[in-house]
Amino acid sequence: MDHKLLIMGFAAFAITMLVLFILGPVSRHIGLIDYPGGRKEHDAPTPLIGGIAMAIAFACTLLWMGDPNPTRWILIAGALLL
């Protein structure tokens, strides 16, 4: 197994958790919250920032990779577009 990919996976997880921790209060402040009701089964209002955090972590780990491959810019652009 390639150790670089394993390290990048852990780094992406850590960056995602850090961004969630930072953006949680911000999302509550600006009203980016999903409230329970109807078919939603969560008990408390939940911030809608998980996808944003994962996209940021994905972009950061691809940039950190240091590979001169131009394909990573296409991957970053596609992830940010989604």
C-alpha positions as CSV (number, residue, x, y, z in Angstrom):
1,M,0.0,0.0,0.0
2,D,1.2,3.5,-0.9
3,H,2.0,5.3,2.4
4,K,1.5,8.7,0.7
5,L,-2.1,7.9,-0.1
6,L,-2.8,6.8,3.5
7,I,-1.3,10.0,4.9
8,M,-3.3,12.0,2.5
9,G,-6.5,10.2,3.5
10,F,-5.8,11.0,7.2
11,A,-5.0,14.6,6.3
12,A,-8.2,14.9,4.4
13,F,-10.1,13.6,7.3
14,A,-8.4,15.9,9.7
15,I,-8.9,19.0,7.5
16,T,-12.6,18.1,7.1
17,M,-13.0,17.9,10.9
18,L,-11.2,21.2,11.4
19,V,-13.3,22.9,8.8
20,L,-16.5,21.5,10.3
21,F,-15.4,22.8,13.7
22,I,-14.7,26.3,12.3
23,L,-17.7,26.6,10.0
24,G,-20.3,25.2,12.5
25,P,-20.8,28.4,14.4
26,V,-20.6,30.4,11.1
27,S,-23.4,28.3,9.5
28,R,-25.6,28.9,12.6
29,H,-24.9,32.6,12.4
30,I,-25.8,33.0,8.7
31,G,-28.8,30.6,8.9
32,L,-27.4,27.7,6.9
33,I,-29.3,25.2,9.1
34,D,-31.5,22.2,8.3
35,Y,-34.4,22.0,10.8
36,P,-36.1,18.7,11.7
37,G,-39.6,18.0,10.6
38,G,-41.5,16.0,8.0
39,R,-39.3,13.1,6.8
40,K,-36.1,14.5,8.4
41,E,-35.3,12.3,11.4
42,H,-32.6,14.3,13.2
43,D,-33.5,15.7,16.6
44,A,-31.8,19.1,16.6
45,P,-31.1,21.7,13.9
46,T,-28.1,20.6,11.9
47,P,-25.6,22.8,10.0
48,L,-25.5,22.2,6.2
49,I,-21.7,22.4,5.8
50,G,-20.6,18.8,5.4
51,G,-20.2,19.0,1.6
52,I,-18.4,22.3,1.8
53,A,-15.9,20.9,4.4
54,M,-15.3,17.8,2.2
55,A,-14.7,19.9,-0.9
56,I,-12.2,22.1,0.9
57,A,-10.4,19.1,2.3
58,F,-10.3,17.4,-1.1
59,A,-8.8,20.6,-2.7
60,C,-6.3,21.0,0.1
61,T,-5.0,17.4,-0.1
62,L,-4.8,17.6,-3.9
63,L,-2.8,20.8,-3.7
64,W,-0.6,19.3,-0.9
65,M,0.1,16.3,-3.1
66,G,2.8,18.2,-4.9
67,D,2.4,16.2,-8.1
68,P,3.1,18.3,-11.3
69,N,0.1,16.4,-12.9
70,P,-2.3,19.0,-14.4
71,T,-5.2,16.6,-13.9
72,R,-5.5,17.6,-10.2
73,W,-6.6,21.1,-11.3
74,I,-9.4,19.5,-13.3
75,L,-10.4,17.5,-10.2
76,I,-10.3,20.6,-8.0
77,A,-12.4,22.6,-10.4
78,G,-14.9,19.8,-10.8
79,A,-15.2,19.3,-7.0
80,L,-15.7,23.0,-6.4
81,L,-18.2,23.2,-9.2
82,L,-20.3,20.5,-7.6
